[in-house]
Amino acid sequence: MFWVCLHYPRLALEALHSDVPADRPHAVVDGPQQRRHVVLANAIANKVGVRARQPLASAQLLCPRLAVTPRDEAAERQALASLADHAYRYSADVSIAGADTLFLEVGASLKLFGGWPALERRMREDIDRLGYACTLAAAPTATAARVFATCRSAIALPELAQLPLALDAAPIVASSLDPKIVAALHGMGMRTLGDLFRLPRAELARRIGQPALDHLDRMRGLVAETLPRWQPPPRYARRIEFGYGIESHTALAFPLQRLVREFAQFLAARDGGVQRFAIELGHERDACTRIDIGLLAPQRDAASLLELARARLERVELVAPVHALALRADDLPPLCPLHRDLFETNRREQLDWPALAERLRARLGDGALQGIACVADHRPDRAWRFVALCANRPVVPATSMSRPFWLLHRPLPLRGRPTRVLAGPERIESGWWDESDQRRDYYVIETRDGQRAWAFVEMGQAPGRDAPWTLQGWFA
């Protein structure tokens, strides 16, 4: 077994979306109103002496400008669940431990990712892109990996025989033992795990109790570990609470980017895509503005999804201050990769029609972009109709190049006379049953401007220079 521990020491701050400026001392607090204490403080507050577990009154004496935000454990759980979804791409064996830690068993994944150094580098790059501070360590047991990650020691021990020496130097405070036990051991003069391990087993059990001793045994690999496995949910739902009202689209850009980026990571971990999702703007008194976004085909590219979501959001008027932003997706179809030919040209040189269509729909609205479908009617102006645009609609190849793709909505008299007739006639006589009878002879002509057009004269008229020509369409 080769366990990786991902420890997020600043998750209590990073899960919040407050309006506190980045250059101001800031602390997350918890506890009863009269006995509040600091859970976590930012680096600026740390510089003036604000520390975790410090009474709030003491922290405010040290730093009068300290901005205080109540702890949001629901936001922390949601953020950690999102990180677990992201970690699922590296291993199917993911576990959540506590409020700020993930475990991954990656022994079976090392060969796939090219070994531990390559996997570690990729994990760190991905976590940096998500915007979280993380300490990472690996060991033969998950509990030992957590000790090293808590110590901020970027250590990787592949062999169980290497554990005792490395654990001996680790501080007891990093062992995840009950804080009361840690305080009692400190009172006895013990500071490192090596101090504990040197005690006789019976004496150690008497001092710390059997449950704590079992924990140390699991740490050293003497007892098998049993960890609950994380299962990605079948649907996606993430919500960011602001704690204040946002009244501009610009201020929503950063939280929207974070939501979409985490969503794309979730889809990549599932090897899936999305074709319909929704952005929800939460207002006061549970009011909600919902923005439904439909795609022509499933996709999961973060940049494309963000561009579409941002364009749709900008078209919505903010009727009230926004206090929360959510992203939801119920249908998550598999994403089928495109098959390429051996001698296919570079796709970057080709027009990505689905992506272009999505951009146009997002900026102009769903009804601004339409497709064209054939209708079983011989009359040219009734042989087609507008339909909803769909990427999966089969493409029908043209059976003849004697008709143009660009047909006018209704025929118009041709200005001027054609310089020559290139092809024709093609006689169309139809429509007697619906009182729209047409009897026409169609020709491909060239105008005096050199354009190729499709025009007709009424049946029975000679296609001479003086005949009344009517324009039906243009050739590209």
DOSEBA-143194 format. One line per field, with one value per residue (C-alpha): residue in three letters; residue number from 1; x, y, z. Coordinates in nm, 3 decimals, always signed. Each point is the difference from the previous one (the first is absolute). Layout:
<sites>
type	ALA;...
seq	NUM;...
x	X;...
y	Y;...
z	Z;...
</sites>
This chain:
<sites>
type	MET;PHE;TRP;VAL;CYS;LEU;HIS;TYR;PRO;ARG;LEU;ALA;LEU;GLU;ALA;LEU;HIS;SER;ASP;VAL;PRO;ALA;ASP;ARG;PRO;HIS;ALA;VAL;VAL;ASP;GLY;PRO;GLN;GLN;ARG;ARG;HIS;VAL;VAL;LEU;ALA;ASN;ALA;ILE;ALA;ASN;LYS;VAL;GLY;VAL;ARG;ALA;ARG;GLN;PRO;LEU;ALA;SER;ALA;GLN;LEU;LEU;CYS;PRO;ARG;LEU;ALA;VAL;THR;PRO;ARG;ASP;GLU;ALA;ALA;GLU;ARG;GLN;ALA;LEU;ALA;SER;LEU;ALA;ASP;HIS;ALA;TYR;ARG;TYR;SER;ALA;ASP;VAL;SER;ILE;ALA;GLY;ALA;ASP;THR;LEU;PHE;LEU;GLU;VAL;GLY;ALA;SER;LEU;LYS;LEU;PHE;GLY;GLY;TRP;PRO;ALA;LEU;GLU;ARG;ARG;MET;ARG;GLU;ASP;ILE;ASP;ARG;LEU;GLY;TYR;ALA;CYS;THR;LEU;ALA;ALA;ALA;PRO;THR;ALA;THR;ALA;ALA;ARG;VAL;PHE;ALA;THR;CYS;ARG;SER;ALA;ILE;ALA;LEU;PRO;GLU;LEU;ALA;GLN;LEU;PRO;LEU;ALA;LEU;ASP;ALA;ALA;PRO;ILE;VAL;ALA;SER;SER;LEU;ASP;PRO;LYS;ILE;VAL;ALA;ALA;LEU;HIS;GLY;MET;GLY;MET;ARG;THR;LEU;GLY;ASP;LEU;PHE;ARG;LEU;PRO;ARG;ALA;GLU;LEU;ALA;ARG;ARG;ILE;GLY;GLN;PRO;ALA;LEU;ASP;HIS;LEU;ASP;ARG;MET;ARG;GLY;LEU;VAL;ALA;GLU;THR;LEU;PRO;ARG;TRP;GLN;PRO;PRO;PRO;ARG;TYR;ALA;ARG;ARG;ILE;GLU;PHE;GLY;TYR;GLY;ILE;GLU;SER;HIS;THR;ALA;LEU;ALA;PHE;PRO;LEU;GLN;ARG;LEU;VAL;ARG;GLU;PHE;ALA;GLN;PHE;LEU;ALA;ALA;ARG;ASP;GLY;GLY;VAL;GLN;ARG;PHE;ALA;ILE;GLU;LEU;GLY;HIS;GLU;ARG;ASP;ALA;CYS;THR;ARG;ILE;ASP;ILE;GLY;LEU;LEU;ALA;PRO;GLN;ARG;ASP;ALA;ALA;SER;LEU;LEU;GLU;LEU;ALA;ARG;ALA;ARG;LEU;GLU;ARG;VAL;GLU;LEU;VAL;ALA;PRO;VAL;HIS;ALA;LEU;ALA;LEU;ARG;ALA;ASP;ASP;LEU;PRO;PRO;LEU;CYS;PRO;LEU;HIS;ARG;ASP;LEU;PHE;GLU;THR;ASN;ARG;ARG;GLU;GLN;LEU;ASP;TRP;PRO;ALA;LEU;ALA;GLU;ARG;LEU;ARG;ALA;ARG;LEU;GLY;ASP;GLY;ALA;LEU;GLN;GLY;ILE;ALA;CYS;VAL;ALA;ASP;HIS;ARG;PRO;ASP;ARG;ALA;TRP;ARG;PHE;VAL;ALA;LEU;CYS;ALA;ASN;ARG;PRO;VAL;VAL;PRO;ALA;THR;SER;MET;SER;ARG;PRO;PHE;TRP;LEU;LEU;HIS;ARG;PRO;LEU;PRO;LEU;ARG;GLY;ARG;PRO;THR;ARG;VAL;LEU;ALA;GLY;PRO;GLU;ARG;ILE;GLU;SER;GLY;TRP;TRP;ASP;GLU;SER;ASP;GLN;ARG;ARG;ASP;TYR;TYR;VAL;ILE;GLU;THR;ARG;ASP;GLY;GLN;ARG;ALA;TRP;ALA;PHE;VAL;GLU;MET;GLY;GLN;ALA;PRO;GLY;ARG;ASP;ALA;PRO;TRP;THR;LEU;GLN;GLY;TRP;PHE;ALA
seq	1;2;3;4;5;6;7;8;9;10;11;12;13;14;15;16;17;18;19;20;21;22;23;24;25;26;27;28;29;30;31;32;33;34;35;36;37;38;39;40;41;42;43;44;45;46;47;48;49;50;51;52;53;54;55;56;57;58;59;60;61;62;63;64;65;66;67;68;69;70;71;72;73;74;75;76;77;78;79;80;81;82;83;84;85;86;87;88;89;90;91;92;93;94;95;96;97;98;99;100;101;102;103;104;105;106;107;108;109;110;111;112;113;114;115;116;117;118;119;120;121;122;123;124;125;126;127;128;129;130;131;132;133;134;135;136;137;138;139;140;141;142;143;144;145;146;147;148;149;150;151;152;153;154;155;156;157;158;159;160;161;162;163;164;165;166;167;168;169;170;171;172;173;174;175;176;177;178;179;180;181;182;183;184;185;186;187;188;189;190;191;192;193;194;195;196;197;198;199;200;201;202;203;204;205;206;207;208;209;210;211;212;213;214;215;216;217;218;219;220;221;222;223;224;225;226;227;228;229;230;231;232;233;234;235;236;237;238;239;240;241;242;243;244;245;246;247;248;249;250;251;252;253;254;255;256;257;258;259;260;261;262;263;264;265;266;267;268;269;270;271;272;273;274;275;276;277;278;279;280;281;282;283;284;285;286;287;288;289;290;291;292;293;294;295;296;297;298;299;300;301;302;303;304;305;306;307;308;309;310;311;312;313;314;315;316;317;318;319;320;321;322;323;324;325;326;327;328;329;330;331;332;333;334;335;336;337;338;339;340;341;342;343;344;345;346;347;348;349;350;351;352;353;354;355;356;357;358;359;360;361;362;363;364;365;366;367;368;369;370;371;372;373;374;375;376;377;378;379;380;381;382;383;384;385;386;387;388;389;390;391;392;393;394;395;396;397;398;399;400;401;402;403;404;405;406;407;408;409;410;411;412;413;414;415;416;417;418;419;420;421;422;423;424;425;426;427;428;429;430;431;432;433;434;435;436;437;438;439;440;441;442;443;444;445;446;447;448;449;450;451;452;453;454;455;456;457;458;459;460;461;462;463;464;465;466;467;468;469;470;471;472;473;474;475;476
x	+0.000;+0.118;-0.214;+0.007;-0.130;-0.123;-0.025;-0.169;+0.108;-0.172;-0.330;-0.202;+0.107;+0.010;-0.354;-0.136;-0.091;+0.008;+0.048;+0.300;+0.291;+0.302;+0.230;-0.200;+0.046;-0.273;-0.099;-0.263;-0.157;-0.220;-0.160;-0.274;-0.054;+0.172;+0.289;+0.092;+0.345;+0.212;-0.016;+0.235;+0.156;+0.165;+0.371;-0.045;-0.176;+0.262;+0.273;-0.149;-0.047;-0.349;+0.000;-0.241;-0.189;+0.064;-0.296;-0.153;+0.033;+0.376;+0.034;-0.184;+0.227;+0.301;-0.161;-0.278;-0.051;-0.067;-0.290;-0.202;-0.210;-0.201;+0.108;-0.208;+0.035;-0.249;+0.217;+0.307;-0.174;-0.111;+0.351;+0.155;-0.257;+0.091;+0.368;-0.086;-0.179;+0.311;+0.228;-0.211;+0.192;+0.315;-0.151;-0.332;+0.093;-0.061;-0.095;-0.093;+0.161;-0.115;-0.075;+0.311;+0.165;-0.027;+0.159;+0.077;+0.135;+0.210;+0.204;-0.194;+0.021;+0.375;+0.075;-0.286;+0.134;+0.367;+0.116;-0.028;+0.200;-0.218;-0.322;+0.103;+0.087;-0.333;-0.196;+0.173;-0.058;-0.369;-0.049;+0.176;-0.237;-0.296;+0.136;+0.043;+0.300;+0.092;+0.272;+0.058;+0.179;-0.001;+0.063;-0.095;-0.282;-0.253;+0.041;+0.376;-0.044;-0.228;+0.268;+0.255;-0.247;-0.102;+0.369;+0.022;+0.268;-0.015;+0.115;-0.073;+0.085;-0.085;+0.116;-0.152;+0.348;+0.077;-0.287;+0.139;+0.300;-0.204;-0.282;+0.237;+0.089;-0.361;-0.160;-0.283;-0.221;-0.007;-0.123;-0.376;-0.033;-0.259;+0.122;-0.047;+0.231;+0.255;-0.009;+0.045;+0.297;+0.158;-0.043;+0.205;+0.279;-0.075;+0.027;+0.054;-0.160;+0.333;-0.043;-0.328;+0.126;+0.288;-0.244;-0.099;-0.326;-0.191;+0.118;-0.094;-0.349;-0.048;+0.101;-0.195;-0.268;-0.060;-0.174;+0.299;+0.239;-0.196;+0.038;+0.379;+0.002;-0.184;+0.249;+0.291;-0.174;-0.040;-0.380;-0.191;-0.171;-0.366;-0.098;-0.339;+0.023;-0.124;-0.257;-0.053;-0.367;-0.212;-0.094;+0.201;-0.096;+0.227;-0.104;+0.203;-0.144;+0.135;-0.133;-0.067;-0.183;+0.166;-0.156;+0.227;+0.090;+0.369;+0.002;-0.155;+0.277;+0.247;-0.244;-0.149;+0.348;+0.066;-0.330;+0.051;+0.363;-0.094;-0.287;+0.236;+0.237;-0.295;-0.095;+0.358;+0.028;-0.318;+0.116;-0.334;-0.149;-0.302;-0.264;-0.234;+0.077;-0.133;+0.139;-0.211;+0.017;-0.123;-0.169;-0.151;-0.308;+0.091;-0.067;+0.198;+0.085;+0.071;+0.202;-0.032;+0.286;-0.037;+0.287;-0.016;+0.220;+0.150;+0.326;+0.215;+0.258;+0.024;+0.076;-0.294;-0.245;+0.113;-0.038;-0.353;-0.102;+0.146;-0.172;-0.336;+0.043;+0.083;-0.330;-0.201;-0.102;+0.081;-0.341;+0.124;+0.333;+0.150;+0.082;+0.087;+0.113;-0.064;+0.073;-0.215;+0.002;-0.230;+0.089;+0.369;+0.037;+0.326;+0.229;+0.094;+0.335;+0.011;+0.146;+0.270;+0.137;+0.365;+0.061;-0.244;+0.111;+0.061;-0.336;+0.116;-0.001;-0.365;-0.305;-0.142;-0.363;-0.161;+0.220;-0.077;-0.371;+0.009;+0.170;-0.257;-0.293;+0.143;+0.047;-0.306;-0.252;-0.129;-0.244;+0.257;+0.165;-0.207;+0.055;-0.162;-0.191;-0.136;-0.375;-0.154;-0.123;+0.117;-0.060;+0.338;-0.139;-0.188;+0.266;+0.173;-0.077;+0.181;+0.054;+0.176;+0.374;+0.130;+0.355;-0.121;-0.231;+0.123;+0.150;-0.176;+0.239;-0.111;-0.132;+0.050;+0.209;-0.250;-0.185;+0.150;+0.018;-0.101;-0.373;-0.190;-0.284;-0.230;+0.082;+0.085;+0.004;+0.350;+0.151;+0.141;+0.031;+0.224;+0.305;-0.022;-0.178;+0.237;-0.239;-0.366;-0.283;-0.120;-0.378;-0.188;-0.376;-0.159;-0.236;-0.339;-0.147;+0.053;-0.089;+0.368;+0.059;+0.344;+0.097;+0.353;+0.308;+0.319;+0.340;+0.351;+0.091;+0.284;-0.083;+0.170;+0.202;+0.142;-0.209;-0.155;-0.369;-0.294;-0.296;-0.318;-0.248;-0.362;-0.062;-0.076;+0.208;+0.313;+0.320;+0.105;+0.167;-0.340;-0.167;-0.103;+0.257;-0.060;+0.287;-0.028;+0.354;+0.373;+0.293;+0.296
y	+0.000;+0.352;+0.268;+0.370;+0.252;+0.337;+0.240;+0.338;+0.206;+0.323;-0.147;+0.184;+0.330;-0.115;-0.141;+0.344;+0.269;+0.313;+0.362;+0.043;+0.157;-0.225;+0.252;+0.008;-0.232;-0.261;-0.290;-0.272;-0.050;-0.264;-0.084;+0.147;+0.375;+0.064;-0.244;+0.040;-0.110;+0.029;-0.299;+0.137;+0.337;+0.131;+0.076;+0.371;-0.083;-0.265;+0.264;+0.192;-0.309;-0.126;-0.381;-0.292;-0.095;+0.349;+0.170;+0.260;+0.271;-0.061;+0.005;+0.333;+0.149;-0.099;+0.118;+0.263;+0.004;-0.374;-0.089;-0.289;-0.251;-0.284;-0.346;-0.156;-0.375;-0.071;+0.195;-0.192;-0.335;+0.106;+0.115;-0.323;-0.206;+0.192;-0.074;-0.369;+0.002;+0.147;-0.258;-0.278;+0.045;-0.139;-0.294;-0.175;-0.043;+0.347;+0.068;+0.314;+0.032;+0.275;+0.351;+0.070;-0.324;-0.251;-0.343;-0.163;-0.350;+0.042;-0.321;-0.129;+0.336;+0.061;-0.182;+0.176;+0.346;-0.081;-0.052;+0.195;+0.313;+0.054;-0.064;+0.230;+0.278;-0.032;-0.002;+0.312;+0.184;-0.089;+0.105;+0.331;+0.064;-0.057;+0.270;-0.198;-0.022;-0.364;-0.207;-0.342;-0.311;-0.372;-0.309;-0.371;+0.089;+0.280;+0.098;+0.038;+0.203;+0.232;+0.050;+0.105;+0.224;+0.170;+0.064;+0.155;-0.252;-0.084;-0.354;-0.315;-0.336;-0.297;-0.273;-0.092;-0.061;+0.372;+0.112;-0.045;+0.229;+0.272;-0.012;+0.018;+0.361;+0.114;+0.218;-0.149;+0.295;-0.125;-0.346;+0.082;-0.126;+0.162;+0.348;-0.093;-0.300;+0.216;+0.257;-0.274;-0.147;+0.345;+0.035;-0.318;+0.150;-0.198;+0.191;-0.250;-0.326;-0.167;+0.089;-0.194;-0.299;-0.051;-0.059;-0.360;-0.086;-0.071;+0.329;+0.188;-0.154;+0.101;+0.360;+0.065;-0.272;-0.285;+0.204;+0.236;-0.297;-0.157;+0.328;-0.013;-0.365;+0.093;+0.279;-0.247;-0.260;-0.248;-0.002;+0.022;+0.330;+0.017;+0.324;+0.098;+0.034;+0.319;-0.040;+0.291;+0.103;-0.075;+0.368;+0.316;+0.285;+0.268;+0.321;+0.297;+0.220;+0.356;+0.134;+0.332;+0.123;+0.028;+0.243;-0.021;-0.266;+0.085;-0.099;-0.336;-0.084;-0.150;-0.229;-0.108;-0.087;-0.208;-0.186;-0.081;-0.103;-0.242;-0.130;-0.071;-0.183;-0.207;-0.094;-0.091;-0.226;-0.183;-0.007;+0.160;+0.313;+0.225;+0.112;+0.192;+0.186;+0.296;+0.305;+0.116;+0.346;-0.005;+0.310;+0.086;-0.188;-0.310;+0.175;-0.144;+0.092;-0.311;+0.009;-0.322;-0.072;-0.263;-0.122;-0.144;-0.293;-0.126;+0.167;+0.068;+0.258;+0.252;+0.300;-0.071;-0.062;+0.318;+0.210;-0.129;+0.045;+0.351;+0.105;-0.131;+0.167;+0.337;-0.007;-0.037;+0.313;-0.016;+0.089;-0.027;-0.036;-0.348;-0.172;-0.344;-0.157;-0.364;-0.235;-0.310;-0.282;-0.304;-0.175;-0.090;-0.209;-0.173;+0.200;-0.192;+0.107;+0.090;-0.267;+0.131;-0.127;-0.087;+0.285;+0.248;+0.361;+0.197;+0.068;+0.346;+0.092;-0.101;+0.196;-0.148;+0.045;-0.122;+0.234;+0.294;-0.075;-0.012;+0.340;+0.155;-0.151;+0.116;+0.359;+0.039;-0.234;-0.348;+0.124;+0.201;-0.308;-0.254;-0.302;-0.089;-0.319;-0.136;-0.028;-0.248;+0.261;+0.061;+0.377;+0.159;+0.263;-0.272;-0.272;+0.114;+0.136;+0.136;-0.243;+0.005;-0.032;-0.346;-0.131;-0.361;+0.058;-0.213;+0.189;-0.072;+0.029;+0.206;-0.217;+0.267;+0.313;+0.153;+0.168;+0.259;-0.030;+0.364;+0.027;+0.322;-0.003;+0.101;+0.045;+0.352;+0.155;-0.011;+0.344;+0.026;-0.282;-0.309;+0.014;-0.372;-0.323;-0.260;-0.292;-0.091;-0.015;-0.202;-0.006;-0.001;-0.036;-0.066;+0.127;-0.026;-0.167;+0.292;+0.288;+0.100;-0.145;+0.069;-0.054;+0.118;-0.063;+0.046;+0.099;+0.058;+0.345;+0.249;+0.362;+0.304;+0.021;-0.348;-0.167;-0.342;-0.011;-0.239;+0.165;-0.101;+0.109;-0.107;-0.318;+0.065;+0.317;-0.001;+0.066;+0.288;+0.322;+0.173;-0.271;+0.104;-0.186;-0.068;-0.066;-0.308;-0.030;+0.060;-0.232;+0.057
z	+0.000;-0.076;+0.159;-0.084;+0.251;-0.128;+0.293;-0.056;+0.302;-0.112;-0.114;+0.267;-0.161;-0.363;+0.012;+0.090;-0.251;+0.214;-0.099;+0.232;-0.196;-0.047;+0.172;+0.325;+0.304;-0.013;+0.225;-0.005;+0.343;+0.162;+0.334;+0.222;-0.015;+0.334;-0.058;-0.363;-0.107;-0.313;-0.234;-0.264;-0.082;-0.315;-0.026;+0.079;+0.327;+0.082;-0.021;+0.293;+0.214;-0.086;+0.025;-0.027;+0.322;+0.138;+0.174;-0.229;+0.266;+0.022;-0.378;-0.022;+0.265;-0.208;-0.325;+0.035;-0.382;-0.007;-0.232;+0.141;-0.196;+0.161;-0.104;-0.278;+0.044;-0.279;-0.244;+0.120;-0.052;-0.345;-0.094;+0.131;-0.192;-0.314;+0.062;+0.051;-0.336;-0.154;+0.168;-0.151;-0.325;+0.166;+0.185;+0.053;+0.367;+0.150;+0.362;+0.193;+0.343;+0.232;-0.119;-0.208;-0.114;-0.285;-0.040;-0.336;-0.056;-0.315;-0.006;-0.300;-0.179;+0.010;-0.325;-0.177;+0.094;-0.059;+0.358;+0.323;-0.098;-0.308;+0.191;+0.285;-0.243;-0.178;+0.325;+0.126;-0.328;-0.001;+0.363;-0.067;-0.290;+0.230;+0.233;+0.323;+0.232;+0.048;+0.166;-0.146;+0.125;-0.080;+0.211;+0.025;+0.244;-0.027;+0.366;-0.039;-0.319;+0.195;+0.267;-0.262;-0.187;+0.326;+0.072;-0.348;-0.088;-0.371;+0.067;-0.200;+0.158;-0.222;+0.243;+0.335;+0.143;-0.043;+0.224;+0.356;-0.044;-0.175;+0.256;+0.298;-0.085;-0.059;+0.273;+0.203;-0.088;-0.361;+0.098;-0.010;+0.357;+0.225;+0.106;+0.367;-0.044;-0.181;+0.282;+0.261;-0.187;-0.030;+0.375;+0.040;-0.210;-0.317;-0.325;-0.283;-0.106;+0.067;+0.368;-0.003;-0.194;+0.245;+0.286;+0.083;-0.174;+0.321;+0.151;-0.317;-0.003;+0.364;-0.071;-0.322;-0.012;-0.243;-0.277;-0.022;+0.002;-0.288;-0.189;+0.044;-0.114;-0.318;-0.053;+0.010;-0.213;+0.287;-0.043;-0.327;-0.076;-0.100;-0.170;-0.145;-0.377;-0.163;-0.278;-0.242;-0.003;-0.310;-0.022;+0.045;+0.230;+0.145;+0.175;+0.118;+0.274;+0.002;+0.330;-0.174;-0.308;-0.343;-0.244;-0.306;-0.254;+0.041;+0.367;-0.090;-0.248;+0.249;+0.188;-0.333;-0.126;+0.309;-0.029;-0.367;+0.049;+0.278;-0.213;-0.291;+0.235;+0.126;-0.356;-0.088;+0.304;-0.111;-0.363;-0.081;-0.147;+0.037;-0.247;+0.231;+0.321;+0.191;+0.177;+0.295;+0.157;+0.359;+0.138;+0.336;+0.129;-0.205;-0.331;-0.290;-0.358;-0.207;-0.323;-0.202;-0.239;-0.272;-0.217;-0.349;+0.105;+0.328;+0.100;+0.305;-0.106;+0.284;-0.224;-0.232;+0.284;+0.176;-0.314;-0.055;+0.364;+0.014;-0.323;+0.121;+0.338;-0.157;-0.191;+0.322;+0.189;+0.371;+0.140;+0.361;+0.184;-0.037;+0.330;-0.139;-0.327;-0.088;-0.289;-0.051;-0.254;+0.019;-0.325;-0.042;-0.317;-0.093;-0.223;-0.313;-0.149;-0.366;-0.228;-0.229;-0.327;-0.032;-0.244;+0.151;-0.015;+0.316;+0.165;+0.101;-0.368;-0.032;+0.110;+0.319;-0.093;+0.328;+0.205;-0.230;+0.014;+0.380;+0.016;-0.232;+0.191;+0.332;-0.118;-0.224;+0.163;-0.081;-0.262;-0.195;-0.150;-0.191;-0.216;-0.331;-0.076;-0.325;-0.063;-0.244;-0.249;-0.355;+0.021;+0.091;+0.237;+0.191;-0.012;+0.321;+0.345;+0.304;+0.288;+0.336;-0.038;+0.091;-0.029;-0.023;-0.296;-0.294;-0.293;-0.329;-0.295;-0.297;-0.283;-0.263;-0.039;-0.244;+0.287;+0.234;+0.378;+0.040;-0.076;+0.050;+0.250;-0.288;-0.370;-0.118;-0.347;-0.147;-0.053;-0.347;-0.247;+0.012;-0.224;-0.075;+0.097;+0.147;+0.054;-0.022;-0.027;+0.301;+0.000;+0.330;-0.012;+0.339;+0.270;-0.169;+0.309;+0.241;-0.234;-0.031;-0.343;-0.149;-0.363;-0.057;-0.211;+0.203;-0.144;+0.127;-0.128;+0.018;+0.080;-0.141;+0.324;-0.059;+0.272;-0.044;+0.084;-0.013;-0.167;-0.177;-0.258;+0.000;-0.192;-0.364;-0.026;-0.212;+0.207;-0.216;+0.104;+0.030;+0.213;+0.356;+0.208;+0.372;+0.239;+0.227;+0.144;-0.029;-0.051;+0.233
</sites>
